[in-house]
């Protein structure tokens, strides 16, 4: 089984929380980290923008990548959401097993979100 780290950025904390929650609840990601407010400078539709965004770092498997990509496209409010994946070359075996266990669609997990 191959493991991936998937990155995406969004423009608000509300959007970051929604995406992170849904990727985990839908069992597309075992864990999603939210990096609060980072600066993004980019060109879009012929103009240069300088915005504050939230970076999401999702841990998943190769098998779940299509579902993560689809969920991000569905839930993001960006016209063209960032979806970039990196292969995990190495990782602590028990941590990777934990990621895989969180993706098990047949497992009997509670999917309610603990309050923040």
C-alpha positions as CSV (number, residue, x, y, z in Angstrom):
1,X,0.0,0.0,0.0
2,X,1.3,3.4,-0.9
3,X,0.8,6.4,1.3
4,X,0.4,10.1,0.3
5,X,0.4,13.5,1.8
6,X,-2.1,15.7,0.0
7,X,-2.0,19.5,0.2
8,X,-4.8,22.0,-0.4
9,X,-5.4,25.7,0.6
10,X,-8.5,27.5,1.4
11,X,-9.4,31.1,2.2
12,X,-11.1,30.8,5.6
13,X,-10.9,28.9,8.8
14,X,-14.6,27.8,8.3
15,X,-13.7,26.3,4.9
16,X,-10.6,24.6,6.4
17,X,-12.6,23.1,9.2
18,X,-15.3,21.9,6.8
19,X,-12.8,20.2,4.5
20,X,-10.7,18.6,7.3
21,X,-13.8,17.3,9.1
22,X,-15.3,15.9,5.9
23,X,-12.1,14.2,4.6
24,X,-11.8,12.4,7.9
25,X,-15.5,11.6,8.4
26,X,-15.8,10.3,4.9
27,X,-12.7,8.2,5.6
28,X,-10.7,9.6,2.8
29,X,-7.9,10.8,5.1
30,X,-6.7,9.4,8.4
31,X,-5.6,12.8,9.6
32,X,-5.7,16.4,8.4
33,X,-3.6,19.1,9.8
34,X,-4.7,22.7,9.4
35,X,-1.9,25.3,9.3
36,X,-3.5,28.6,10.2
37,X,-3.0,31.7,8.0
38,X,-0.1,31.5,5.7
39,X,0.6,34.1,2.9
40,X,0.1,33.0,-0.7
41,X,1.3,35.0,-3.7
42,X,-0.1,33.8,-7.0
43,X,-1.2,34.7,-10.4
44,X,-4.9,34.1,-11.2
45,X,-6.8,35.2,-14.3
46,X,-4.0,37.7,-15.4
47,X,-3.6,39.4,-12.0
48,X,-1.2,38.8,-9.1
49,X,-2.8,38.2,-5.7
50,X,-1.4,38.3,-2.2
51,X,-3.8,36.6,0.2
52,X,-4.0,34.9,3.6
53,X,-5.0,31.2,3.4
54,X,-5.2,28.1,5.5
55,X,-3.1,25.1,4.4
56,X,-4.5,21.6,4.9
57,X,-2.2,18.6,5.0
58,X,-4.0,15.3,4.6
59,X,-2.5,11.9,5.2
60,X,-4.0,9.1,3.0
61,X,-3.3,6.2,0.7
62,X,-2.9,6.0,-3.1
63,X,-6.3,4.2,-3.2
64,X,-8.1,7.1,-1.6
65,X,-6.5,9.9,-3.7
66,X,-9.4,10.0,-6.3
67,X,-11.9,10.4,-3.5
68,X,-9.9,13.1,-1.8
69,X,-9.5,15.0,-5.0
70,X,-13.3,14.7,-5.7
71,X,-14.2,15.8,-2.2
72,X,-11.9,18.8,-2.3
73,X,-13.4,19.9,-5.7
74,X,-16.9,19.4,-4.3
75,X,-16.4,21.2,-1.0
76,X,-13.9,24.0,-1.8
77,X,-15.2,27.4,-2.7
78,X,-12.3,28.0,-5.0
79,X,-12.8,27.9,-8.8
80,X,-9.6,25.8,-9.1
81,X,-8.7,24.3,-5.8
82,X,-5.1,23.2,-5.1
83,X,-4.8,19.5,-4.9
84,X,-1.2,18.3,-4.8
85,X,-0.1,14.9,-3.6
86,X,3.4,13.7,-2.5
87,X,4.3,10.0,-2.0
88,X,5.5,9.1,1.4
89,X,8.9,7.4,0.9
90,X,9.2,6.3,4.5
91,X,7.2,6.4,7.7
92,X,7.0,4.9,11.1
93,X,5.1,1.6,10.6
94,X,2.6,1.9,13.4
95,X,1.7,5.5,12.4
96,X,1.1,4.4,8.8
97,X,-1.0,1.5,10.0
98,X,-3.0,4.0,12.1
99,X,-3.6,6.1,8.9
100,X,-4.8,3.0,7.0
101,X,-7.1,2.0,9.8
102,X,-8.7,5.4,9.8
103,X,-9.6,4.8,6.1
104,X,-11.3,1.4,6.7
105,X,-14.9,2.0,5.4
106,X,-16.0,-1.2,7.1
107,X,-14.7,-0.4,10.6
108,X,-17.2,0.4,13.3
109,X,-16.1,4.0,14.2
110,X,-18.1,6.8,15.6
111,X,-18.1,9.6,12.9
112,X,-19.4,12.4,15.1
113,X,-16.9,15.2,15.5
114,X,-15.6,16.0,19.0
115,X,-16.2,19.6,20.0
116,X,-13.3,22.0,19.4
